[in-house]
């Protein structure tokens, strides 16, 4: 037995529930990995609307903003992350 | 006198299907399910346990926050800050029946270390119940772990063997390392 492809798991989970925060978080990561950080960020922002305390999401948002050279937004996301995840 | 409360963030590490989620379920809920469900995203489980601070000998109440993450190496580095920020300990999990899962712990540790620094790491070789399918022997695991300064033990999330002891040992290691 092998672990199914991550993208397959994401699609299955989103078919069941389009607002599944776990699936959306991973989808955001897949979009960033595929070279589309702006799409990843948009999806991640949706995750944070569904669950503002989603573990690790603020630090991932910080990373994407840094990749895009958006220092102010990155710092802001980091502060939120510190508040949520400690 | 009430015990001091110590909050500890511990991250699970290891390849897919080694049993990270099952170990947490066994430790926290005393449950096991044979069906495999791949972890998607991040799952946090909390457990409070009593411990003794190895440095002071005082009783402490440990609020253990276990971060269970996807065992997907391709996303490991992209998500390392999300997962490992503030981590104080690592439970590295290898699968007794898959030799490469032990070797791969090096890559997981490297990724964690870049974010959290050189934090205490404890290794479990899980699936001890599948001894007939063993692909790792004790000498190999011992050499691997001792060379990296990682204490280790065998566990079976299925039977519960060694699970609680491993988490407690990791907590003790983390408490001992606290500044």
Interface residues (C-beta under 8 A of the other chain):
Chain A: X1 X2 X3 X4 X6 X9 X10 X13 X21 X22 X23 X25 X26 X29 X30 X32 X33 X54 X55 X56 X57 X59 X60 X62 X63 X81 X85 X86
Chain B: X7 X9 X16 X17 X36 X38 X40 X41 X42 X43 X44 X67 X70 X71 X72 X74 X75 X78 X79 X81 X82 X83 X85 X86
